Amino acid sequence: MQIIDKRYRRLIPLFWCLGLGALVLTFFISSPGAQAQALRKGHLEITNPLVNGNAQGHAGTTITLKGNNFNSNDTINLYYTTNGDSGQCTNNGNPGDHGLQPFTNNTTINAQDDGTFTQDVTWPDAANTPNTQYYVCALSDNVHALSTNSFTILQSDAAFVFTPNTVAPGSQVTVTGTKWLPPQTLTVSISNGDNATPVVSQTVTPGADGNFSVQLTIPDTAQPGTYNILVVATGDAALKATKQNALTITQATPTPAATTAPTPTVGPTPTPTPAPGNTGGGNALSMLIYAMGGIGVMLVIIGVVMFATYSRP
């Protein structure tokens, strides 16, 4: 019996090592990070709106998510987190325990037959801490994916000015904006009420620095009064600015009716009146000159004939 006991006692350290190893392996397998890695890893990125490779915007900004390597027709739940560790992007247990918060809208999307998707979603209102980088976590039953790039909340300091303050119908108003980031399509409009149909509106896209300038022509039919000017991003409900009752439109200046110049009346052409003293007197003088000339010629001829006659021997 003592020999058998000694042999069993030699196996005790081996059992201890095997038991300790099983406990260590159980701990690592049961950890959230290990369970997350047990899920098949998909791929997710934010493709719009991008500034230097990362997305930027505000609560309410429309972003575009692009994913692949999911299962065919997967139902995918969306969460956001400030933790860039992909090991925290797991659906094991309560997502909130891993720092994941669900999107307030567009919370689920469906993958295509090939396991890919491209989806526009609205950034949650609750994730709005300025200058904070957020990541998107996409989870299905068997696939997890943390976005490869982040979404940074920008401070809402976009602004605009305009000139002139008073215009007449048919004139132009110049609107100049600064810090409209991220650059995207903006709608600039003028209306006489918060929900009224704009009397004029125009779209413009700011440059990379967020600045823009646009001219709006006041229609000839605009009624006199005070008007609001509104600038709002097409895909970002939070990126907007308004100036209430800031622009005055005056009464249109009436165009004077054209006056037709009177047509001059053509009178009869006057007959030239002879200068006094010339009527009849000129003809009598001419006749006298002719008569005197004729008499003189006759006397010369008579003188020549008499000379010839009386000069013969």
C-alpha positions in Angstrom: 0.0 0.0 0.0 2.9 2.4 0.8 4.3 1.8 -2.7 1.0 2.6 -4.3 0.5 5.7 -2.2 3.9 7.0 -3.2 3.0 6.6 -6.9 -0.2 8.5 -6.5 1.5 11.2 -4.5 3.8 11.7 -7.5 0.8 12.5 -9.7 -0.5 15.2 -7.4 1.7 18.0 -8.9 0.6 17.0 -12.4 -3.1 17.3 -11.4 -2.4 20.7 -9.9 -0.8 21.9 -13.1 -3.6 20.6 -15.2 -6.2 22.2 -13.0 -4.5 25.6 -12.9 -4.1 25.6 -16.6 -7.8 24.8 -17.1 -8.7 27.7 -14.8 -6.4 30.1 -16.7 -7.9 29.0 -20.0 -11.4 29.3 -18.7 -10.7 32.9 -17.6 -9.3 34.0 -21.0 -12.2 32.3 -22.9 -14.8 33.9 -20.7 -13.3 37.5 -21.0 -15.2 40.0 -23.3 -12.2 40.5 -25.5 -11.8 36.8 -26.2 -15.5 36.4 -26.8 -15.4 39.3 -29.2 -12.5 37.7 -31.1 -14.5 34.5 -31.2 -17.0 36.3 -33.5 -16.1 36.6 -37.1 -14.6 40.0 -37.8 -16.3 42.2 -40.4 -15.2 45.5 -41.9 -16.8 48.9 -41.4 -15.8 52.4 -42.4 -17.4 55.9 -42.4 -17.2 57.2 -46.0 -19.0 60.5 -45.8 -18.6 63.3 -44.8 -14.8 63.1 -44.7 -12.1 65.6 -43.8 -8.6 64.4 -44.0 -9.7 60.7 -43.9 -12.0 61.0 -40.9 -15.6 62.0 -40.6 -16.6 65.3 -39.0 -20.0 66.8 -38.3 -22.6 67.4 -35.6 -25.4 65.6 -34.0 -27.9 65.2 -36.8 -25.3 64.9 -39.5 -26.0 62.3 -42.2 -23.1 59.9 -42.5 -22.5 57.0 -44.9 -21.5 53.6 -43.5 -19.9 50.9 -45.7 -19.4 47.4 -44.5 -18.4 43.9 -45.8 -17.6 40.4 -44.6 -21.0 40.0 -42.9 -23.3 37.1 -43.3 -25.8 37.1 -46.1 -28.9 39.2 -45.2 -27.5 39.8 -41.7 -29.6 42.1 -39.5 -27.0 44.5 -38.0 -27.4 46.6 -34.9 -25.5 50.0 -34.7 -23.8 51.4 -31.6 -21.4 54.2 -31.0 -18.5 54.4 -28.5 -15.5 56.5 -27.7 -13.4 53.4 -27.2 -11.4 52.6 -30.3 -10.6 49.1 -29.0 -12.2 46.6 -31.3 -12.4 44.1 -28.4 -15.2 46.2 -26.9 -17.3 45.9 -30.0 -19.1 42.7 -28.9 -22.7 41.6 -28.4 -21.8 39.3 -25.6 -23.9 40.3 -22.6 -25.2 43.8 -22.2 -23.7 46.2 -24.9 -23.8 49.0 -22.3 -21.3 47.1 -20.2 -18.8 47.4 -23.0 -19.3 51.2 -23.4 -21.6 50.8 -26.4 -24.6 53.1 -26.9 -27.3 52.4 -29.5 -28.1 54.8 -32.3 -31.3 56.7 -31.5 -32.6 56.2 -35.1 -31.5 54.0 -38.0 -30.5 51.5 -35.3 -30.5 48.5 -37.6 -29.5 47.9 -41.2 -29.6 44.7 -43.4 -26.7 43.3 -45.3 -27.0 42.3 -48.9 -26.8 38.7 -50.2 -23.0 39.0 -50.5 -22.7 40.3 -46.9 -22.0 43.9 -47.8 -24.0 47.1 -47.2 -23.9 50.9 -47.8 -26.2 52.9 -45.7 -26.9 56.5 -44.8 -27.7 57.0 -41.1 -28.2 60.1 -38.9 -25.6 60.7 -36.2 -27.3 60.4 -32.7 -28.2 63.5 -30.8 -26.8 62.1 -27.6 -23.3 61.8 -29.1 -22.5 65.5 -29.2 -19.4 66.2 -27.1 -17.3 68.7 -29.2 -13.8 67.6 -30.3 -14.6 64.0 -29.3 -13.8 61.1 -31.5 -16.6 58.5 -31.7 -16.5 55.1 -33.4 -19.3 53.0 -34.8 -19.8 49.4 -33.8 -21.8 47.1 -36.1 -23.0 43.8 -34.5 -24.9 40.8 -35.9 -25.3 37.4 -34.3 -22.0 36.1 -35.5 -20.1 39.2 -36.9 -18.6 42.2 -35.2 -17.0 45.3 -36.8 -15.7 48.5 -35.4 -15.3 51.4 -37.8 -11.7 51.9 -39.0 -12.1 55.7 -38.8 -13.7 58.0 -36.3 -16.4 60.6 -36.3 -15.4 63.9 -34.6 -18.0 66.3 -33.3 -17.3 69.9 -34.4 -18.2 73.0 -32.5 -21.3 74.7 -34.1 -19.7 78.1 -34.8 -20.8 78.5 -38.4 -21.9 82.0 -39.2 -22.8 84.4 -42.1 -23.2 88.1 -42.9 -25.0 89.8 -45.7 -25.1 93.1 -47.5 -27.0 95.4 -48.1 -29.5 95.5 -45.2 -32.2 97.2 -47.4 -33.0 96.3 -51.0 -35.6 96.9 -53.6 -37.2 94.2 -55.7 -34.9 93.3 -58.6 -31.7 94.0 -56.5 -29.2 91.5 -55.2 -28.2 90.5 -51.7 -24.7 89.0 -51.1 -24.5 86.3 -48.3 -21.0 85.4 -47.1 -20.4 82.5 -44.6 -17.5 81.2 -42.5 -16.7 77.9 -40.8 -19.4 75.8 -42.4 -17.7 72.5 -41.7 -17.7 69.8 -42.9 -18.1 71.2 -46.4 -21.4 70.1 -47.9 -24.3 71.5 -49.9 -26.0 74.5 -48.2 -29.3 76.1 -49.0 -29.4 79.9 -48.6 -33.0 81.3 -48.5 -34.9 84.5 -47.8 -38.5 84.3 -46.4 -40.9 86.5 -44.5 -41.6 83.8 -41.9 -40.1 80.8 -40.2 -42.3 78.3 -42.1 -43.1 80.5 -45.1 -42.1 79.6 -48.6 -38.9 81.4 -49.5 -39.2 84.3 -51.9 -35.7 83.2 -53.2 -33.3 80.4 -52.4 -30.1 79.1 -53.8 -27.6 76.2 -53.1 -23.9 76.6 -52.6 -21.0 74.4 -51.4 -18.3 76.0 -49.2 -14.7 75.5 -49.8 -12.3 73.2 -47.8 -12.0 76.1 -45.2 -15.8 76.2 -44.8 -16.2 79.6 -46.4 -18.7 80.6 -49.1 -20.2 83.6 -50.9 -23.5 83.7 -52.9 -25.7 86.3 -54.5 -29.5 86.1 -54.4 -31.7 88.3 -56.6 -34.9 89.6 -55.0 -37.8 88.9 -57.3 -39.8 91.8 -58.7 -42.9 90.4 -57.1 -41.5 90.5 -53.5 -43.8 92.5 -51.2 -42.3 95.2 -48.9 -41.5 94.2 -45.4 -38.9 92.6 -43.1 -37.5 89.2 -44.0 -35.5 86.3 -42.5 -32.3 84.9 -44.0 -31.6 81.2 -43.4 -28.5 79.0 -44.2 -28.9 75.3 -43.5 -26.9 72.2 -44.5 -28.8 69.8 -46.7 -27.6 66.7 -44.9 -27.0 68.1 -41.4 -30.0 69.4 -39.4 -27.8 70.9 -36.7 -25.6 72.9 -39.1 -27.7 76.0 -39.7 -27.9 79.7 -38.8 -30.7 82.2 -39.1 -31.0 86.0 -38.9 -34.6 87.0 -38.0 -36.2 90.1 -39.5 -32.8 91.3 -40.7 -33.5 92.2 -44.3 -35.8 95.0 -45.4 -37.4 94.9 -48.8 -38.8 98.3 -49.9 -41.6 99.2 -52.2 -40.8 98.6 -55.9 -40.2 101.9 -57.7 -42.9 102.3 -60.4 -41.7 102.6 -63.9 -42.8 105.9 -65.4 -45.1 105.6 -68.5 -43.3 106.5 -71.7 -44.4 110.0 -73.0 -44.8 110.2 -76.8 -43.3 113.4 -78.2 -45.8 115.4 -80.3 -45.3 115.1 -84.0 -44.5 118.6 -85.5 -47.1 119.9 -87.9 -45.7 120.7 -91.4 -46.9 124.1 -92.6 -47.1 125.3 -96.2 -43.8 126.2 -97.7 -43.7 130.0 -97.8 -43.3 131.7 -101.2 -40.2 133.9 -101.2 -41.1 137.6 -101.2 -39.0 139.9 -103.6 -37.0 142.5 -101.8 -38.6 145.9 -102.0 -37.4 148.2 -104.8 -36.5 145.4 -107.2 -40.0 144.7 -108.5 -40.3 146.3 -112.1 -37.4 148.8 -111.6 -34.8 146.2 -112.7 -36.6 145.4 -115.9 -37.0 149.1 -116.9 -33.3 149.8 -116.4 -32.4 146.8 -118.5 -34.7 148.1 -121.3 -33.1 151.5 -121.1 -29.6 150.1 -121.4 -30.6 148.0 -124.4 -32.2 151.0 -126.1 -29.2 153.3 -125.5 -26.9 150.6 -126.8 -29.0 150.2 -129.9 -29.0 153.9 -130.6 -25.2 154.0 -130.1 -24.6 151.2 -132.6 -26.9 152.9 -135.2 -25.0 156.2 -134.8 -21.6 154.5 -135.3 -22.9 152.8 -138.4 -24.2 156.0 -139.8 -21.0 157.8 -139.1 -19.0 155.1 -140.9 -21.2 155.3 -143.9 -21.0 159.2 -144.1 -17.2 159.0 -143.7 -16.9 156.6 -146.6 -19.2 158.6 -148.8 -17.8 162.0 -148.2 -14.1 161.0 -148.3 -14.2 160.0 -152.0 -12.3 162.4 -154.4 
